[in-house]
Amino acid sequence: MILEYKGSQIFFTDEGQGDAVVLLHGFLENSTMWQSLIPHLIPTHRIVSIDLLGHGQTGCIGYIHTMEDMAEAVKAVTDKLHLKNFMLIGHSMGGYVALAFAENYNVDLKGLCLMNSTALEDNDDRKVNRDRAIEAVKKNYKTFVNISITNLFAPDNRERFAKEIELVKQEALKTPVQGIIAALEGMKIRPNREFVLLHTPFKKLMILGRKDPVLEYNTLINQSYDTSVEIVVFPDGHMSHIENKTELAYKIKHFIE
C-alpha cells in the first residue's frame, strides 16, 4: 500500500486481523526483513510493516531524516489506518524511531519492543563514526553497504549465514544514497530517550544480542536497571531475526499476547 506524504510516498503492508502491531525495520533494511516473522503473528494480530523514510519503497523528504521525522511518517500511516492502542516493534534504527514515536504520541501505544536497539544517544566516538560512514557512502556506497551488513552479524555466524547475509545485502543496496546519508545524519543527532523506558505506562521489552558487534551488551543491560523493561538476551549478534529466528518469533508472540 502507498500513502502520499509530503511530496513523496510511504510504502506499508497491512495483514491479518485483531490487535495491531506495527513493525519498524532498521538502517539499510526495509519491510521485507519481517517476512519470516509475520506468518507467526497474523493468525492472531493485525500486522502493519512500514518502510521508513529513504528506505525500501518509501521516498526521501530531505537530506536529514531525524528520528522525529520518521516517527511523524509512521504516525501518518497509523492515522490513515485508524490504529489505536497498538504495539510498536523496532529493530535497531527502527527502535530509535519507536522511541521518538513513544515520546510524542504515547497515548496510542500499548507496548514497545526495542530489538537490538538502545534508548541512548550517540556518544562522541559514534558521532565521528557516523561522519566517517557518510564520507564512505559518498565515495563508494556499494562497498559501504557490503561491509556494514557483514559487520552486523556475530563473527562466528558470518560463514553459517552467508546466504542470508547476501540476501540482506541485496535489499540494502536498493536503499538510495540520499536515504542512507539522511538516516546517518538523523541517527547522529538523536537525543537520549531513557526516560521513555522509565516513565511510560505501557509494557516494554528489550531484545539484546550478547555478541552484538554494533551495540555494547553491558551498556544495554545497564540502561534497563530500575525500569519495568523485560529483557531477553540471545547469544548472537545484531540480526536477531536471522541469527535467532525461532526464539525471536516465540518471544515476540509472547510479548504481543
C-alpha positions, 0 to 999 in steps of 0.5 A, spaced: 500 500 500 502 507 498 500 513 502 502 520 499 506 524 504 509 530 503 511 530 496 513 523 496 510 516 498 510 511 504 510 504 502 506 499 508 503 492 508 497 491 512 495 483 514 491 479 518 486 481 523 485 483 531 490 487 535 495 491 531 502 491 531 506 495 527 513 493 525 519 498 524 525 495 520 532 498 521 538 502 517 539 499 510 533 494 511 526 495 509 519 491 510 521 485 507 526 483 513 519 481 517 517 476 512 519 470 516 516 473 522 509 475 520 506 468 518 507 467 526 503 473 528 497 474 523 493 468 525 492 472 531 494 480 530 493 485 525 500 486 522 502 493 519 510 493 516 512 500 514 518 502 510 521 508 513 523 514 510 529 513 504 528 506 505 525 500 501 519 503 497 518 509 501 521 516 498 526 521 501 523 528 504 530 531 505 537 530 506 536 529 514 531 524 516 531 525 524 528 520 528 522 525 529 521 525 522 520 518 521 516 517 527 511 523 524 511 518 517 509 512 521 504 516 525 501 518 518 500 511 516 497 509 523 492 515 522 490 513 515 489 506 518 485 508 524 490 504 529 489 505 536 492 502 542 497 498 538 504 495 539 510 498 536 516 493 534 523 496 532 529 493 530 535 497 531 534 504 527 527 502 527 527 502 535 530 509 535 524 511 531 519 507 536 522 511 541 521 518 538 514 515 536 513 513 544 515 520 546 510 524 542 504 520 541 504 515 547 497 515 548 496 510 542 501 505 544 500 499 548 507 496 548 514 497 545 519 492 543 526 495 542 530 489 538 537 490 538 536 497 539 538 502 545 534 508 548 541 512 548 544 517 544 550 517 540 556 518 544 562 522 541 566 516 538 559 514 534 558 521 532 565 521 528 563 514 526 557 516 523 561 522 519 566 517 517 560 512 514 557 518 510 564 520 507 564 512 505 557 512 502 559 518 498 565 515 495 563 508 494 556 506 497 556 499 494 562 497 498 559 501 504 553 497 504 557 490 503 561 491 509 556 494 514 551 488 513 557 483 514 559 487 520 552 486 523 552 479 524 556 475 530 563 473 527 562 466 528 555 466 524 558 470 518 560 463 514 553 459 517 549 465 514 552 467 508 546 466 504 542 470 508 547 475 509 547 476 501 540 476 501 540 482 506 545 485 502 541 485 496 535 489 499 540 494 502 543 496 496 536 498 493 536 503 499 538 510 495 544 514 497 540 520 499 536 515 504 542 512 507 546 519 508 539 522 511 538 516 516 546 517 518 545 524 519 538 523 523 541 517 527 547 522 529 543 527 532 538 523 536 537 525 543 537 520 549 530 517 550 531 513 557 526 516 560 521 513 555 523 506 558 522 509 565 516 513 565 511 510 560 505 506 562 505 501 557 509 494 557 516 494 554 521 489 552 528 489 550 531 484 545 539 484 546 544 480 542 550 478 547 555 478 541 552 484 538 558 487 534 554 494 533 551 495 540 555 494 547 551 488 551 553 491 558 551 498 556 544 495 554 543 491 560 545 497 564 540 502 561 534 497 563 536 497 571 530 500 575 525 500 569 519 495 568 523 493 561 523 485 560 529 483 557 531 477 553 538 476 551 540 471 545 547 469 544 548 472 537 549 478 534 545 484 531 540 480 526 536 477 531 531 475 526 536 471 522 541 469 527 535 467 532 529 466 528 525 461 532 526 464 539 525 471 536 518 469 533 516 465 540 518 471 544 515 476 540 508 472 540 509 472 547 510 479 548 504 481 543 499 476 547 
